[in-house]
Amino acid sequence: MQEYERYVLEQYDIDVNSTHKIRGAVLCETDRGPFLLRETTTAPARLQALCGLYEDLRRQGYLNVDAVVPNKAGEYVTVLEDGGRYLLKRWFQGRECDLRRPAEILSASGNLAKLHLLLRSGEREGLTAAESLEEEYRRHDRELKKVRKFVREMSPKGEFEAAFLKCFDQMYRWAQVAEELLKQSSYKAFYQESIQNYHVVHGEYNYHNILMIRDGYGRQEIATVNFEQYKSNVQVEDLYYFLRKVMEKQGWKERLGDGILNAYSAISPLGEREMEYLKIRLAYPEKFWKTANAYYRSNKAWISAKSIEKLTTAIAQTREKERFLNQIFSFHL
């Protein structure tokens, strides 16, 4: 255990038996069960509101969520002399959702639908509205054009830059089509209604934040963790994000994607507006934009093989995605 970990954990009323590193955090085995220690940049008011969200879910019967634990001074954040800010969360014995197991993916989709129904419980403190899709797509377009201008003027060009310019027009066409679909859709009213009714999204519903655990009888359950990115938005934004992440890993398999939508809809029905929204979101070349944006913000003197791999994957999967959209949403580019 490192010195800073020891100092932070001493501020809590627990006896730590062992610790080990996991993704971006430290998992602690204690006399009171598992806890997770991690650094945080979340503002105190936002953290207080997050605790209220957790309490609201538990009050409605959804018990399998993490919880921020106050230290001995009653504060949610422990601050080190160097300014580092740490929080401790009550955690679970379990593992992340396995995207190689379709049954777990479908269970996670149903779990999301249950969460969404509970996250419509009315006005809550500290709730901020998500950026609208019109604003997001305009911003992404500006960023893509900025990267293209930068790459065009670069000399000499490397493997990443050559591949980016070669596919730019094709990928940007997807962005233009998505924006045209957005203009013709009922999105604006859908978004405003979601904000006015305080509908909440998790904000980062992916396999890292979906834990497969066991109840007291050994039956498998799901715990949902890390709600720090929660906000008010159209709730199927979470479903879009989860679906896209799974499909990118699974090669855009129509049967699996259809199963994800059915598992969600069996609990929280997907109407025309929801399906229209999913089509608009999936049509936008999100992975291409993310890769280009990450490149622009990186050290251009050395482009990792991983960045090149991500770009080529985004391009290669476009045909698979088009087939998926055609089969599930009757969409043609």
N, C-alpha and C positions, 0 to 999 in steps of 0.2 A: 504494500500500500504506500503510495507516495505521501509526502508530508502534507501537501495541501488537502488531500483526501482525508487524511487522519484529522486534520484541524476542523474541516467542515463537519465531518461525521460526529465529532465530539460535541457539536452544538445541538445534537438531537438526543432525545431520550430513548436510545436504542443501544443494544450491545451487538457489535458487528463481529460475525464469525469469520467471514472471508469476503474478498472482493475479486472481481475480474472484469476486464475491459470487454465491452460490447460496442456496437456501432455508435460512436460519438458520445459514450456515457460509461458509467461504472455501475455494474450490477453488484448489489450488496446482499449477502445472506446474513440475516440477523435473527435475534431471538423473537422477533415479531413478524417473521416472514421476509420475503424479498422486497427490496427497495431499489430505486434507481437514482443515482446521483448524476446530475449533468449541469453544465454551465448554461446560463440563460441570459438573454438580452431583453426579455419581455419586461415591459414597464410595470411598476407596482400596481397601478390602477387596472391594467389589463389582466394581470395575474389574479387580482382580487375577483374580477368579473369571471375569469376562467374557473375559479373555485366555485362560484355561484352556478355556473353551467354544470359542473360535475355534480353538485349537490342536487340540482333540479332533476338530472337524469336518474340519480339514485332514488330520489323521492317518488319518481314515477315507476320505479321497479327495475330500472336498468342498472344493475349493480356492478357489472364487469367493465368499469372504467377506472383509469388510474386516478390518483388523488394527490395533490400537492400537500406535503406535510409541513406544518409550522415547526420552527426550531424552539429551543427552550425559552427564547425571548418572545415567542408568539409571532415571529416574522416568517414570511414565506421564502425569503431570500437571505442567504448568508453571504456576506461580503468580505473578501480577503483584503489584506493591506494593499495589494497591487491593483485593487479595483475589480478583480474577478468576482462575478456574481453566480452563486450556485443555488440550485433548489434540489429538494429530495422528494421523490414520488413513491407512493405505495405502488407495488408492481405485482407481477403474476409469475407463477411457475408455468412456463409454456414455451412455445416456439412461434416463429412467424408463419403466416399462411403460406402454404407450399403451392406455387403456381403450376406445379407439375401434377397436382391432384385436382381434377375437375370438381369433385364433390366439395372440396374446401372452398374453391372459387365460388361455386353456387351458394354455399352457406354464407360466405362473406357478402354476396350480393343481397341475399335476404336479410342479413344483419343490418346492412346499410338502410334498407327500406324501413325496418323497425325503428332505427335511430331517427330517420327523417320524420316519422310520424310523431315521435316524442319531442323533436326539435321544432315543433310548431306551437309551443305552449304560451305564446304571447310575448309582450314587450319584456326585454331583459336589459339590465345595466351593462354599459360598456360595449354594446353591439354596434359594430361599424358595417357599412354597406360595401359590398364588393364593387370593383370597377365594372362598368357596363361592358358588354361585348363590343359595342361600337367603338368605345374608347380604347379597349384592349387591342382590337384588330388594327385600328389606325396607328397605334403606337408600334405594334409589331411590323407593320408595313414600312414605317419610317426607318426602323432599325434594319430591316432587310435591305432597303435601298442604300442605307449608309454603309453597310458591309459591302454591298456590290461595288459602290463607288470606291471604297478603300482598296478592294481587291483588284479592280481594274487598273488603278494607278500604281499598284505594287509591281516592282521589277527587281529581280526575277521572281517568277511565280513558282511556288512549290506544288506538291501533289494535292494538298487540300484546296489551294486557291484555284487550280485548274479544274478540279472536280466541281467546285462550287459554281464557277462561272458556266461550266458546261450544262449544269442542270438548273440554273437559276430560273430561266424563263418558264420551264415546265412546272417547277415547284411554285413559282409566284402565280401562275395561272390558277392553281388550287386556292391560293389565298383570295384571289379576285372572285372566284366562283362562290366561296364561302361568304364573302362580304355581300355579294349580290343576293344570295339566299337569305341573308340576315335582313337586308332592306325590305325584302318581300314578305317577311315572316311576321308573326304576331309577338315577336320577342319583347318589344318595348313594353307592351301592356303586361306581359308575363313577368318581366323583371320588376316593374313598378309594384305590381301586386305582391310579389314575394317580399320586397323590401317593406311595404306598408304592413304586411301581416307578420313581420318578424320571423320569416322562415330562415332557419340556420343551417349552414353547411359545415361539415368537419373541416374542409379546406385542404386536407392531405390524406385522403382515404386510399392508401396503398398497402401492399402486403407487409411493409415494415411496421405498420400501425395496426395490424390485425393479428392478434395472438390467438393461437389455438391452445386452449387450456382444458383441464378436467374438473368436473364438479366433485362433490363429496362422494358420489356413487361411481366415479370413474367414467362418466359420460362426457363426450367432447362438447365444449362450449366455445364461444368466441368472446374475447375481451377486446375492446376498442380503446386505443390509447393516443396520447399526443394530440390534443385538440387545440394546440396553441394558435393554429391558423384559422380558427373558426370565425365566421362572419355571416352577415345576412346576404342571401343570394338565392337565385333559382336553385332548388335543391338537386335537380338532376345534374348539376355541374359536378357534384361528387361522383355520380354514376358514370358520367362521361370520362372523368379522370381515371377511375378504377377500370372501366372497360378498355380505354386506350392503353393503359399500362399492361393489362393482361394480354390484349391482342398483339401488342408489339413483341411480347415475349413468346406468344403462341402462334405467330405467323398468320394472324387475322383469320382464324378458323371460324367459318360461319356458324357451325353447329354450337360451338362453345359460346360464341357471342350471343346467339339467340337464347341459349340457356341462361346466360347472365341476365338478359333483359326479362325473361320469363320469371326467373326467381325473384327479381325485384318487384315486378308487376303483380305477382301473386299476393303480395303484401300491401304494396302501395301502387295502385294501377297507373300505368303509363298511358296518358291520353295523347291526342294529336299534338298539343303544344309541346309536351315532353319529348315525343319522338322527333318533332321538327327541330327542337333545340339540339338533341343529340346528333342529328344529321349535320347541322350547321357547325357544331364543334368538331366533329370527326372529319369534316371536309377540309378544315384549315390544316396546313402542313406544320403542325406544332413542333414535331421533333426536328424538322429542318430549321425552323426559326430558332429553337433552343440551341442547336448545334452552332448555327451561324453567330448567334449572340455571344455564346461562350467563347468562340474563337476570337471575336472582336475585342473582348475584355481580357484576353489571355496575353501571354508573352509571345509575340509573333515570331521571335527569333527561333523558337523551338516549338513545333507543333507535334503533339504526342500522337503516337499510332492510334490511341484510343479515340482521339478527335476525328481522325480520318475514317476510322471504322464506323463511328456514329453517323458520319455524313453519308458514307456509302450504304449503310443499313437503311437510313431514312429514305434514300433514293430507291433502293431495291425493293422496299416494302410498299412503295406507292401503288404498284400494280395489284398487289395482294389486298391493300386497303380499298382500292377502287372496286374490286370484285366483291368484297365484303359489303360495302355501301350499296352496291347494286342489288345484292341478294336480300339484305335486311331492310334497306330504306328505299329501294327502287331509285337509286341515285345514279346518274350518268354525268361524267365530266363534260 
